[in-house]
Amino acid sequence: MKIERLLGILFYILNRDRVSATRLAKEFNVSRRTIIRDIDTLSLAGVPIYAEVGVNGGYAINPDYQVSNKIIDQTNADYLLLALESLKSVYGTKKVNDTYEKIKAVYALPDDQTLLEIDFSVVNENSSVIENIALLKNAVQEKKAVSFDYINLKKEKSHVTIDALHVFYKWYAWYLLGYNQEKQECRMYKIIRLRNLNVQSEQWQNDYDVADLMQKHVEQQHTDVQSIIIEYQKESQILIEEYFQGETLNESPTTRTIELKMRENNFMLFSLLLGFGDQIKVLAPASFAEKIKTHLEATLQNNYPNSDR
């Protein structure tokens, strides 16, 4: 634990001009006295660390000091940093932040270069989801079963007990892949919909092929894809094509008709189609057009009963 903290302090200071003992103590959840002892340990180990006094004082490391970066080349490092930057914005746990600090210190970019920036903070999960992800990751690593209450898209509530197999991020959300021993089937659950999560004490014994189960799920999702044909005015083309990409079927001077592929019950895409209002017309299938019509009529009737139509 101390070695990990020493490395953390080293990389944390390397990524900044100077850092006060108070800030380090807060960052690493130890006392100032412990930080001072750790600084002495780093100094004795040959790290050129020194203290600057004054209002803006703190600990600094000689700018010429470098940690060996022979493990991977700069191009690999750039992609690694970019991936960690993206993960920080979605799943900002201390472990992720600490890893980013270490990699950034070893593979720092020249001052005149910057990484591409991908910011997923708009889909950053709330604290309860992050806590559940941490619990589920441990359950997966320890081969534990988990139980929870789950609410599906149809607002149906059920109590689920499964063997926790895999936690992953896809479609702008975190998911759990698990195997239900009672139903003898593999299922995927959206973690934000979990309630009352409980990690069981017993370990599961089956030898699961997680990669194969994931592949089967992907194949199953492809069978759930439906073809939607929409028509829109070209004056709205730029905005619409920012969200919908499909094969062009027909084009006139003023309109374009395209075919979209979307999963059934895709709430996000359905909401986007509704959001464009009269800018998009659904041509086929008739059942999907009817679904939109029914949704709009129900909204008007239930929420705006006295409005003029």
N, C-alpha and C positions, 0 to 999 in steps of 0.2 A: 504494500500500500504506500509506504514512504517513497519507494523508488518511482512509482507511478506519479506521485505528487511532485517529486523533484523534477521529473521530466515535464510535467504539466507546467510548473513554474518557469522552467527554462524556456519552453516554447511560448508561453504567454508573454514573457518579457521580450523575447526576440521579435514578436509581432508588434511591439509598441516602443515608443521612444524611451519612456520610463514609467514605472508603476510603483505606487506607494505600498508600504507594508499593509496598511489598512485595507486597500483594495484587494491585495493578494489574499489576505486572511478571509475576506468576504467571499471571494471567488472560489477558494478551496475549502471553505468551511472549517477553518482552524483558527487558533489564536494568533495574534501578532508575534508573540514570543516564539511560537512554532515556526512561523515564517522566517523570523530572524535566524533561527537555528538552521533552517533549510538553506537559506542564502549562504551561511557560513559553510555548509556542506558542499554546495555547488562551487564555492570559491576554492575550497581545499581540493576539489576534484579537477581544478584547472580551468574552470569557466571564468573568463575575464569579466566578472560582475562587480559593479561598484555602486556606491550610494552617492546621491546628490542631495545636498541639504537646501532648505529654503521652502518658500510657499509652494512652489511647483516641483519640489524635490521628489525623490523616490529611487528605486533601483533601476539600473540600466546595464546593458551588456555592450561591450566594445563592438561597434558596427562591423568591424572586420572579422568577427568571430562567425564561423559557419559550422553547422552540423553536416556530417557527410550525407551527400545526396546521390550516391552511386547506385541506389537500388533500381530506379527507373529514370528515363530521360525526361526532358522538360515537356515534350509533347504529351507523354503519358501523364505527367504531373498536372498539366493544364486540364485535361479531361477529368482527372480525379478531383481536383479542386472544384471544377464546375459541377460535378455530380454532388459533392458534399455541400456546396452552396445551395443547390436546389433542394437537397434533403433537409438542410437547416430551415428553409422557409416553410416546409411542409411538416416536419417532425423535429421540432427544435429542442430535443432533449440535451441534457448536459453532456452525455456521452458523444453525441454527434458533434456538438460544439467543440468539445475537447479534441476529438479526432481532427476536425478542421484546423484547429490552432496548430496542432503538431505538423500536419502536412504542409500548411501554409508557411510555417517557419523554415522547413527544410527545403521546400521548392518554391521559394518566393520569386515572383515575377520581377523583371527589371522595372524601374520607376516609370518608364515611358510606355509600358505595355499593360493592358488590362484584359481580364477574362471576358468572354461572353457572359451575359447575365440572364439567368432564368429565375424569375421570382414567382413561386407558387403560393405566396403568403395569403392570397385571396381564398385559397382552399385549405388554409391552416385549420387543423381540427381543434376542438375545445379541449380543456384540460382533462375532462373525464374520459374522452376517447383516447388521449395520449396515455393515461393511466391504464386503461384496458389493454392497449397495445403492448405496454410493458409486461403486464400480467400474462397476456397470451404468448408473447415471445418466450417468457420463462417456461410456460406450460409446454410449448412446442419443444424446447430444448430438453426439458426433463421428462418428456413423453407422458404428460399428464392429461387426463380427461377434464373437461370443463362443462359447467352447466350455466344456463342463463335464460332469461325471458327474451323473446324475440318478436318484433312486430314487422310483418312483411308489407309489401306495397299495397295489398288489399286491406290493410289495417287489421289483419288477423293476428292475434296474440297466441304464442305457444311457449311451452317450456321445453328447452332443448338440452340434451346431454350428449356430447360428442367427444371423440378423441381429437385433440388439437394437433393439426398436422403442419400448417403453414400460414404465416401472416404475410400479406403482400399489399402493395399499393397499385391500384389500377383504376382507370376511368375517374380520376380525381377523388378517389376515396380509398380507405383502408378496408381490407377484407380478411376473413378467416376461412381457411379451408379445413373441414373436419369430417370425420367418419362417424356416422350414427350406427352403433352396434345393433341397436334394437331393430332399426329399419333396414340394416344392411345396405346402406347407400352413402355416397360421398356428397356433401353439400357445401355451398359457399354462403357465407353470411357477411352482411355489411356491418362493420364494427360499430358504427354510429347508432345502429338500431338495437344494440345489445343493452339489456338492463339486468341488474342484480347478478353480475358475473361472479362465479365462484369456481376456483381451481380445486379439483378433487385431489384427495391424498394418494389414490392408487395410480400406478403407471399402467399404460396400455402395453400389451405384449405383441401385438401384430407387427409384422414386417411390411410396412406400407411402402409402396413405390410412389413417392409424392410427385415426382416429375411426370410419371405416367397418369396419375390422377388429375393433375393440372391440365395435361394435354387433352384428356377426355372431356374435361369441363370446357376447354376452348372449342373443341369440336361440337359439343352440345350447343354452345352459344351460337355457333354459325348456323345451326339448323333452326334457331329461333329468329333468324334475320328475315325481315320482310322488305319488299320493294315498294317504295312510295314515290309516286310521280307528282311533281309540283310544277306550277307555272308562276312566273313572277315578271314584273315590269323591269325592263333593263335599267331604268333610272334608279332602281334600288339594288342593282346587281352587286356593287362593291360591298355593301353592308351584308347582304344575304350570303354571298359567297365567302364571307369571313367566317361564317358558322356552318354552312352547308356546302359540301363538295360532292358532286355526282356526275354521272355521264350525261352529256347533252343529247337529248332526243330530237328536239326541234327548236328552231330559232327563226324569229321574224324581226323586222326592223325595231319593234317595240317590246317584244317579249321573248323569254327563253323558257324552255321546258326541260327539266332534268329528272333523272332517276336517282333516288337516294336509297341507300341500304342502311336500315336501322333495326336494332333489336326490338322485339315486341316489349311493350311496357317500359320503353326507355323514357323515363319521366323528364330528363333534361332536354332531349330533343323535342319531345311533345310540347314542353313548355316554351321552347324557342319558337316552334311553329306558331303557337298561339300568340306569342309576343309580337310577331310581325303583322298580326291582324290581317287587314285586307290587302297587304302587299304580296301575300302568298296565297295561291289557290291550290288546294289538293285535288288532283284529277283522278287519281286511283291509288289504292283500291277503294271502291265505294264504301266499304265497311269502315275504313279509316276516316274518310270524309264525314261519314255519319257520326263517328266517335267524336270528332271535333265539334260538329253541330250540336250534338247532345250535351257536350261539356259546356259550350257557350250558353245554350238555352237554360241549363240548370243553374249556371252562375247568375244569369239575369233574373231568373225566377226566385232563387233563394236569397240572393244578396241585394238585388235592386228591384224589388217587386213593384214599386210605384213609378219606375222610370218610364219615360216615353221611348218607344221603340221605332 
